[in-house]
């Protein structure tokens, strides 16, 4: 069977210097009257050096700020993309979000909702979702069990580049499940899977070459694919290598081994096989983190280099900003953080 951001100092007050008072003169002893000279004006005691007129004290009292300077200009930084949830993205029709949400629902035990989201994504043409829907129909998980539908969705996914679907389609064809049996079709799809690095396809292709099913028997080619499967860790391949190496010439065996040593898999399409990269609903979105770093740096927080990486400096600056602005202190990207930052920005000129 096929292997399935000091308070200002208070203004200094200058006390007015006091003018020293002349000392009181003591009464003299009585003497004969002598004509007194005409009274002279009493010279005033020297005054301490006075500061400039009071209108110009050494330190001026604070003056009211002009109305125009009452509000500091808002810092300039680019708007920060909002936190997008996978649920909102799925509802908006994003087929990657629908697939991922469907898988989340399945994992949580909500099989019907999970299957529904997977189906929506598959119908929009996402190969990995088409393959997932095929498996649901094959097992009857969240949907009725239906091998014909399973084979149909498997074929769509395989033709769109999903390598697991290539293997499974070959199994359907080899065993005749959900449709007609065709070993020639099985050879075609096991070969495609094998060339993309599916180990079970490599082993099964060896079997078909060995037994001549859907293709002319060729022990040397069978040995080559068993050698490739062995190289990639298939448990049953070593025994088949030993068996067939004894049936072909030493030169053919050596050639099969050399070819297998040089063999490398073809690169598969990332999206078709579920490798999507960062998505808008991921809180670790680099563009979002970079925008937050720019905003916090513009506000005087030490968020570090705006490189889109959530470093310890960035996380601490987020905590500091959240604490200062009475937000929940998490050190992570939250909707309230983005809303507060966006509310205080002055749009950057592009």
FIZAPA-463300 format. One record per residue (C-alpha): x, y, z. Coordinates in Angstrom, 1 decimal. Each point is the difference from the previous one (the first is absolute). Example, Ala and Ser with C-alpha at 12.3 -4.5 7.8 and 13.67 -1.06 7.14 Angstrom:
2
- 12.3_-4.5_7.8
- 1.4_3.4_-0.7
***
This chain:
350
- 0.0_0.0_0.0
- 1.3_3.5_-0.8
- 1.3_2.1_2.9
- -2.5_2.0_0.5
- 9.4_54.5_24.3
- 2.6_8.1_9.0
- -2.1_2.0_1.2
- 1.1_3.6_-0.6
- 1.9_1.5_3.0
- -2.1_2.5_2.0
- 0.9_3.6_-0.8
- 2.6_1.4_2.3
- -1.2_3.0_2.1
- 2.4_2.9_0.5
- -0.5_1.8_3.4
- 0.5_3.8_-0.1
- 3.2_1.1_1.8
- -0.6_1.9_3.3
- 1.4_3.5_0.4
- 2.2_0.0_3.2
- -1.4_2.5_2.7
- 2.4_2.6_1.5
- 1.0_-0.7_3.5
- -1.6_2.3_2.7
- 2.4_2.7_1.3
- 0.7_0.1_3.7
- -0.8_3.4_1.8
- 3.2_2.1_0.7
- 0.9_1.5_3.5
- -1.4_3.5_0.6
- 2.3_2.8_-1.3
- -0.1_3.8_-0.3
- -2.0_0.9_-3.0
- 2.0_0.5_-3.0
- -1.5_1.3_-3.1
- -1.0_-2.9_-2.1
- 0.9_-0.1_-3.6
- -2.9_0.0_-2.4
- -1.4_-3.4_-0.1
- 1.4_-2.1_-2.8
- -2.1_-2.6_-1.7
- 0.7_-3.3_1.5
- 1.6_-2.3_-2.5
- -1.9_-3.1_-0.5
- 1.6_-3.2_0.9
- 1.4_-1.7_-3.1
- -2.6_-2.4_-1.4
- 0.9_-3.5_-1.1
- 0.3_-0.3_-3.7
- -3.5_-0.6_-1.2
- -0.9_-2.3_-2.8
- -1.5_1.3_-3.2
- -3.5_1.4_0.2
- -2.5_-2.5_1.2
- -1.3_-0.3_-3.5
- 3.1_-1.9_-0.8
- 0.8_-2.5_2.8
- 3.0_-2.3_-0.5
- -2.4_-2.9_-0.5
- -3.2_0.9_-1.6
- -3.3_-1.4_1.1
- -1.5_-2.5_-2.5
- -2.0_1.5_-2.8
- -3.1_-1.5_-1.4
- 0.7_-2.1_-3.0
- -1.4_1.2_-3.3
- -3.1_-1.9_-0.9
- 1.6_-1.4_-3.1
- 2.7_-1.8_2.1
- -2.4_-1.5_2.4
- -0.2_-3.3_-2.0
- 3.1_-1.8_-1.1
- -0.1_-1.4_-3.6
- -0.9_-3.6_-0.2
- 2.9_-2.4_-0.8
- 0.1_-1.2_-3.6
- 0.0_-3.7_-0.8
- -1.9_-2.2_-2.3
- -3.3_-1.5_0.9
- 0.2_-3.5_1.5
- -1.9_-2.8_-1.6
- -2.8_-1.2_2.2
- 0.0_-3.4_1.6
- -2.0_-2.2_-2.3
- -1.5_-3.2_1.4
- -0.1_-3.2_-2.0
- -3.8_-0.1_0.5
- -0.4_3.5_-1.6
- 2.3_-0.9_-2.9
- -1.9_-3.3_-0.5
- -3.4_1.8_0.0
- 1.5_2.5_-2.6
- 0.7_-2.9_-2.3
- 3.8_-0.6_0.5
- 0.4_-3.6_-1.0
- 3.2_-0.5_2.1
- -1.8_1.3_3.1
- -2.9_-2.3_-0.8
- 2.3_-3.0_-0.3
- 1.9_0.9_3.2
- -3.2_0.7_2.0
- -1.5_-3.2_-1.3
- 3.0_-1.9_1.3
- -0.3_1.8_3.4
- -3.7_-1.0_0.2
- 0.8_-3.6_-0.9
- 2.7_-0.1_2.7
- -2.4_1.4_2.6
- -2.6_-2.7_-0.8
- -2.4_2.2_-2.0
- 0.0_-2.4_-3.0
- -3.0_1.5_-1.9
- 1.3_3.6_0.2
- 3.5_-1.2_-0.8
- -1.1_-1.9_-3.1
- -2.1_3.0_-1.1
- 3.0_2.4_0.1
- 2.2_-2.6_-1.8
- -2.6_-0.4_-2.7
- -0.3_3.8_-0.6
- 3.8_0.2_-0.4
- 0.1_-3.0_-2.3
- -2.7_1.4_-2.2
- 2.1_3.2_-0.4
- 2.8_-2.2_-1.3
- 2.5_-0.3_2.8
- 1.7_-3.4_-0.7
- 0.8_-0.8_3.7
- -3.6_0.5_0.8
- -1.1_-2.2_-2.8
- 2.2_-2.7_1.3
- -1.3_0.5_3.5
- -3.6_-0.2_-1.2
- 0.8_-3.2_-1.8
- 1.3_-1.6_3.2
- -3.1_1.1_1.8
- -2.2_-1.7_-2.6
- 2.3_-3.1_0.0
- -0.5_-0.4_3.8
- -3.4_1.5_0.5
- 1.2_2.7_2.3
- -2.5_2.9_0.3
- -1.4_-1.0_-3.4
- -1.5_-3.2_-1.4
- 2.5_-2.7_-0.9
- 0.2_0.0_-3.8
- 3.0_-1.6_-1.8
- -1.1_1.3_-3.4
- 0.0_3.6_1.3
- 3.3_-0.7_1.9
- 1.6_-1.1_-3.3
- -1.4_3.0_-1.9
- 1.4_2.5_2.5
- 3.3_-1.9_0.2
- 0.4_0.3_-3.7
- -0.7_3.7_0.0
- 2.6_0.5_2.7
- 2.6_-2.2_-1.7
- -0.4_1.8_-3.3
- 0.4_3.4_1.9
- 3.3_-1.1_1.4
- -0.6_-1.6_3.4
- 2.5_-2.9_0.3
- -1.9_-2.0_2.6
- -3.0_0.0_-2.3
- 2.2_-1.3_-2.8
- 0.8_-3.0_2.0
- -3.5_-0.6_1.2
- -1.4_0.3_-3.5
- 2.4_-2.7_-1.1
- -1.3_-2.2_2.9
- -3.6_0.6_-1.1
- 1.0_-1.0_-3.5
- 2.0_-3.0_1.0
- -2.8_-1.4_2.2
- -2.9_1.1_-2.0
- -1.7_1.9_2.9
- -2.5_2.7_-0.9
- 0.4_-0.7_-3.7
- 1.7_-2.2_-2.5
- 3.2_-1.9_0.6
- 2.9_1.1_-2.2
- 3.5_-1.0_0.7
- 1.3_2.2_-2.8
- -1.6_2.9_1.8
- 1.5_-1.2_3.3
- 3.5_-0.1_-1.6
- -0.5_3.6_-1.3
- -1.0_1.4_3.4
- 2.4_-2.1_2.1
- 2.8_1.3_-2.2
- -1.1_3.6_0.5
- -0.2_-0.5_3.7
- 3.4_-1.8_0.0
- 1.7_2.8_-1.9
- -1.3_2.6_2.6
- 1.4_-2.1_2.8
- -2.9_-2.1_1.3
- 1.7_-3.0_1.4
- -3.0_-2.4_-0.2
- -0.4_1.0_-3.7
- 3.7_-0.9_-0.6
- -0.5_-3.5_1.6
- -3.3_-0.6_-1.8
- 1.5_1.0_-3.3
- 2.7_-2.6_0.6
- -2.7_-2.6_0.5
- -1.7_0.8_-3.2
- 3.2_-0.1_-2.0
- 0.9_-3.3_1.7
- -3.3_-1.6_-0.7
- -0.7_1.6_-3.4
- -3.3_1.6_1.1
- -1.0_2.8_-2.4
- 3.5_0.0_-1.4
- 2.5_-2.5_-1.4
- 1.9_-1.8_2.7
- 3.5_1.5_0.6
- 1.9_-1.4_3.0
- 2.8_2.6_-0.4
- -2.4_2.9_0.1
- -1.9_-1.7_2.9
- 3.4_-0.3_1.8
- 0.7_3.7_-0.6
- -3.3_1.1_1.6
- 0.5_-2.4_2.9
- 3.5_1.5_0.5
- -1.5_3.5_0.0
- -2.7_-1.1_2.5
- 2.7_-1.6_2.2
- 2.1_3.2_-0.1
- -3.1_1.9_1.2
- -0.8_-2.3_2.9
- -2.6_-2.5_-1.2
- 0.0_-3.0_2.3
- -0.8_-2.6_-2.6
- 2.4_1.2_-2.7
- 3.3_-1.5_1.3
- -1.4_-3.5_-0.4
- -1.2_0.7_-3.5
- 3.4_1.5_-0.9
- 1.7_-3.2_1.2
- -2.5_-2.2_-1.8
- 0.3_1.8_-3.4
- 3.7_0.6_0.2
- 0.4_-3.7_-0.1
- -2.1_-0.3_-3.1
- 1.7_2.6_-2.2
- 3.6_0.2_-1.1
- 2.6_1.6_2.3
- 0.4_2.8_-2.5
- -3.8_0.7_0.0
- -0.1_-0.1_3.8
- 2.9_2.4_0.2
- -1.5_2.3_-2.5
- -3.4_0.0_1.9
- 1.9_0.8_3.2
- 1.9_2.9_-1.6
- -3.1_1.5_-1.6
- -1.8_-0.2_3.4
- 2.9_1.7_1.7
- -0.1_2.9_-2.5
- -3.8_0.3_0.1
- -1.7_3.1_1.4
- -3.8_0.7_0.2
- -1.6_2.7_-2.1
- -1.2_3.1_2.0
- -3.7_0.0_0.6
- -2.4_3.0_0.0
- -0.1_1.4_3.5
- -3.6_1.3_0.1
- -1.4_-3.1_-1.6
- 1.6_-2.0_2.8
- -1.1_2.2_2.9
- 3.1_2.2_0.4
- -1.6_3.5_0.0
- 2.5_2.2_1.9
- -1.1_2.9_2.2
- -3.6_1.0_-0.3
- -1.8_3.2_1.2
- -1.7_-1.8_2.8
- 3.3_-1.2_1.5
- 0.9_2.3_2.9
- 3.6_-0.5_-1.0
- -0.5_1.7_-3.3
- 3.4_1.6_-0.7
- -1.5_3.1_-1.8
- -2.3_0.7_2.9
- 2.8_-0.4_2.6
- 2.3_2.3_-2.1
- -2.8_2.7_-0.1
- -0.3_-0.3_3.8
- 3.7_0.3_0.5
- 0.1_3.2_-2.1
- -3.0_1.4_1.9
- 1.5_-0.7_3.5
- 3.4_1.4_-1.1
- -1.7_3.2_-1.2
- -1.7_0.3_3.4
- 3.3_-0.3_1.9
- -0.1_-3.7_0.9
- 3.0_-2.2_-0.6
- -1.5_-2.6_-2.3
- 3.2_-0.8_-1.7
- 0.7_-0.3_-3.7
- -3.2_0.0_-2.1
- 0.7_-3.4_-1.5
- -3.4_-1.7_0.5
- 1.4_-2.4_2.6
- -1.6_-0.1_3.4
- 3.3_0.4_2.0
- 0.2_0.4_3.8
- 0.5_3.7_-0.4
- -3.2_0.3_-2.1
- -2.0_-2.1_2.4
- 1.2_2.2_3.0
- -0.8_3.2_-1.9
- -3.5_-1.3_-0.6
- -0.4_-0.8_3.7
- 1.2_3.5_0.9
- -2.4_1.6_-2.5
- -2.9_-2.2_1.2
- 0.7_0.9_3.7
- 0.4_3.7_-0.7
- -3.3_0.1_-2.0
- -2.0_-2.2_2.5
- -0.3_-2.9_-2.4
- 0.2_-3.7_0.9
- 3.7_-0.6_0.4
- 0.9_-3.0_-2.2
- 3.1_0.9_-1.9
- -1.7_-1.4_-3.1
- -1.9_1.4_-2.9
- -3.7_0.6_0.9
- -2.9_1.8_-1.6
- 0.0_2.6_2.8
- 3.7_0.7_-0.5
- -0.5_0.6_-3.7
- -3.2_2.0_0.5
- 1.9_2.3_2.6
- 3.0_0.5_-2.2
- -2.1_0.7_-3.1
- -2.2_2.5_1.9
- 3.1_2.2_0.9
- 1.9_0.0_-3.3
- 0.4_2.8_-2.6
- 0.0_-1.7_-3.4
- 3.4_-0.2_-1.5
- 0.5_1.6_-3.3
- 0.8_-2.4_-2.7
***
